[in-house]
Amino acid sequence: MMAENTPIHEGLAEVRRRIDQAARDAGRKRDDIHLVAVTKTFGADVIEPVIVSGQKMFGENRVQEAESKWPGLKASHPALELHLIGPLQSNKAADAVALFDAIHTIDRDKIAAAVSREMLKQARSPSLFVQVNTGLEPQKAGIAPQDVGAFLARCRDEHGLTVTGLMCIPPVDQPPSPHFALLARLARENGLSNLSMGMSGDFEEAIQLGATHVRVGSAIFGGR
Ligand SMILES: *Cc1c(COP(=O)(O)O)cnc(C)c1O
């Protein structure tokens, strides 16, 4: 067990302070902004003290890695919320629905159908976000901005899914704010209230533009 004053506690406290400040600067309610602490590559020994210090929402980007550390942590801390923020393959849909309380990366019909099937079968209902490829990057997952409305309609009408938000990962070589603004506009146009955007390098800008879920790893836990 780590001491109370380790760098991770400082990192977490500092990120919380910066979120408080960004919320004030944007004239937003602090309670409308959720910190998803991204724990990929870190083990349960590092995560446990962060849970004990009061952090409730965590993010992982791989189903298999999450399965190796979270079932035990969730069993001992039932109030935790675990969010899948990385790509989902359809053969992992059952595992993802069983373990995660939110999935940020619904990005094609095949995944929407597989998640829908598993939600019925397991009687589980994780919160769902559609990933949007705001930069139209060929190597990146996500629905193209111009296809978001049609995809959301298919999620609802064909797959029976209730999607509550949108998620994006802006291109690394561009200023993020135009991408956050685009995601916010798409959410508004489609009547969605949740916006998963902003990482260690840009979560303040994301909050300025309406983020409800910021996904922050290295600013809390250090480099990977
Ligand atoms: C790793 C990861 C993050 C967190 O990135 P940091 O720069 O470490 O804050 C956020 N979102 C996704 C999808 C990630 O994979």
The ligand as an SDF file (V2000), in Angstrom:
LIG
                    3D

 15 15  0  0  0  0  0  0  0  0999 V2000
   -4.9660    6.4600  -22.8070 C   0  0  0  0  0  0  0  0  0  0  0  0
   -6.2090    7.1490  -23.1810 C   0  0  0  0  0  0  0  0  0  0  0  0
   -6.5980    8.3410  -22.5480 C   0  0  0  0  0  0  0  0  0  0  0  0
   -5.7710    9.0320  -21.4830 C   0  0  0  0  0  0  0  0  0  0  0  0
   -4.6470    9.5920  -22.0720 O   0  0  0  0  0  0  0  0  0  0  0  0
   -3.6310   10.5210  -21.2130 P   0  0  0  0  0  0  0  0  0  0  0  0
   -2.9840   11.3550  -22.2500 O   0  0  0  0  0  0  0  0  0  0  0  0
   -2.7160    9.5930  -20.5180 O   0  0  0  0  0  0  0  0  0  0  0  0
   -4.4600   11.3070  -20.2870 O   0  0  0  0  0  0  0  0  0  0  0  0
   -7.7980    8.9130  -22.9330 C   0  0  0  0  0  0  0  0  0  0  0  0
   -8.5770    8.3640  -23.8830 N   0  0  0  0  0  0  0  0  0  0  0  0
   -8.2340    7.2240  -24.5160 C   0  0  0  0  0  0  0  0  0  0  0  0
   -9.1430    6.6740  -25.5430 C   0  0  0  0  0  0  0  0  0  0  0  0
   -7.0350    6.5790  -24.1910 C   0  0  0  0  0  0  0  0  0  0  0  0
   -6.7100    5.4400  -24.8240 O   0  0  0  0  0  0  0  0  0  0  0  0
  1  2  1  0
  2  3  1  0
  2 14  2  0
  3  4  1  0
  3 10  2  0
  4  5  1  0
  5  6  1  0
  6  7  2  0
  6  8  1  0
  6  9  1  0
 10 11  1  0
 11 12  2  0
 12 13  1  0
 12 14  1  0
 14 15  1  0
M  END
$$$$
